[in-house]
Amino acid sequence: MGSIITSFICLLIFFSCTLKEDFNFMQMEVKGPIP
């Protein structure tokens, strides 16, 4: 049971990190590269 919860948390962190990077990339495309 514990390993399932741990793997779920790891997946959640992984997806949140990738989503945050995609969001920053979209913002950079809209605003242009930040100096």
C-alpha positions as CSV (number, residue, x, y, z in Angstrom):
1,M,0.0,0.0,0.0
2,G,2.7,2.4,0.9
3,S,4.6,1.8,-2.3
4,I,1.5,2.6,-4.4
5,I,1.1,5.9,-2.6
6,T,4.7,6.8,-3.0
7,S,4.7,6.1,-6.7
8,F,1.5,8.1,-7.1
9,I,3.1,11.1,-5.3
10,C,6.2,10.7,-7.5
11,L,4.0,10.8,-10.7
12,L,2.1,13.8,-9.3
13,I,5.3,15.7,-8.7
14,F,6.7,14.7,-12.2
15,F,3.5,15.8,-14.0
16,S,3.3,19.1,-12.1
17,C,7.0,19.8,-12.9
18,T,6.4,19.1,-16.7
19,L,3.2,21.1,-16.7
20,K,5.0,24.1,-15.0
21,E,7.8,23.9,-17.6
22,D,5.2,23.8,-20.5
23,F,3.4,26.8,-19.0
24,N,6.7,28.8,-18.7
25,F,7.5,27.8,-22.3
26,M,4.1,29.0,-23.5
27,Q,4.6,32.3,-21.6
28,M,8.0,32.7,-23.2
29,E,6.5,32.2,-26.6
30,V,3.9,34.8,-26.0
31,K,6.0,37.4,-24.3
32,G,9.2,36.7,-26.2
33,P,12.5,35.6,-24.6
34,I,13.2,37.3,-21.3
35,P,16.6,39.0,-21.2
